[in-house]
């Protein structure tokens, strides 16, 4: 892995180290969500959610798709969902 690639991986983990961003990513694991849906279900402001979504998209952790007047966010690919689910399972396993 090159130093630049290593920096990108570190940045992705840094973004996921924020509990709010991690909650947003985990909320999107079961399918596409709109900003409003994420804000309402996680009890966050739409402004805050939009800010975090922008960061998560820039790291390619989430993707956005426009459907008519709405934009829906979902996990970029199976690598991201597997990593999140595997890490969560590992942590929960260790604490049981």
C-alpha positions in Angstrom: 0.0 0.0 0.0 1.4 3.4 -1.0 1.6 6.2 1.6 -1.2 8.1 -0.3 -3.4 5.0 -0.2 -2.7 4.5 3.5 -3.7 8.1 4.1 -7.0 7.6 2.4 -7.7 4.5 4.5 -6.8 6.4 7.7 -9.1 9.2 6.7 -12.0 6.7 6.2 -11.4 5.3 9.6 -11.1 8.8 11.1 -14.5 9.7 9.6 -16.1 6.5 11.0 -14.6 7.3 14.4 -17.2 10.0 14.9 -20.2 8.4 16.6 -22.7 10.5 14.6 -21.2 9.6 11.3 -21.0 5.9 12.3 -24.7 6.0 13.3 -25.6 7.5 9.9 -23.6 4.8 8.0 -25.2 2.0 10.1 -28.6 3.5 9.5 -28.0 3.3 5.7 -27.0 -0.4 5.9 -30.5 -1.6 5.3 -31.2 0.5 2.3 -31.3 4.0 0.8 -32.3 6.8 3.1 -33.1 10.5 2.5 -31.6 13.3 4.6 -35.0 13.8 6.2 -35.4 10.1 7.1 -31.9 10.0 8.6 -32.5 13.2 10.6 -35.8 12.1 11.9 -34.8 8.5 12.8 -31.5 9.5 14.4 -33.0 12.7 16.1 -30.5 15.0 14.3 -30.9 18.3 12.5 -31.0 18.1 8.7 -28.2 20.6 8.6 -26.0 18.4 10.7 -26.9 15.3 8.7 -26.1 17.1 5.4 -22.7 18.1 6.7 -21.9 14.5 7.7 -23.2 13.1 4.5 -21.0 15.4 2.5 -17.9 14.1 4.4 -19.0 10.5 4.0 -19.6 10.9 0.3 -16.2 12.5 -0.2 -14.6 9.4 1.3 -16.7 7.2 -0.9 -18.3 5.5 2.2 -21.8 6.5 1.0 -23.3 7.3 -2.4 -26.1 9.6 -3.4 -28.8 8.8 -5.9 -31.5 11.3 -7.1 -35.0 9.9 -7.4 -37.2 12.7 -8.8 -37.0 15.6 -6.2 -35.3 13.6 -3.5 -31.7 12.4 -2.9 -31.2 9.0 -1.3 -28.0 7.9 0.4 -26.8 4.4 0.6 -23.6 2.4 1.3 -21.1 2.7 -1.5 -20.5 -1.0 -2.0 -20.4 -4.4 -0.2 -16.9 -3.8 1.1 -18.1 -1.0 3.3 -21.2 -2.9 4.7 -19.1 -6.0 5.4 -16.4 -4.0 7.2 -18.9 -2.2 9.4 -20.9 -5.3 10.2 -17.8 -7.4 10.8 -16.2 -4.8 13.1 -19.5 -4.4 15.0 -19.8 -8.2 15.4 -16.1 -8.4 16.6 -16.6 -5.6 19.2 -19.9 -7.1 20.5 -18.3 -10.6 20.6 -15.4 -9.3 22.6 -17.7 -7.6 25.2 -19.9 -10.6 25.8 
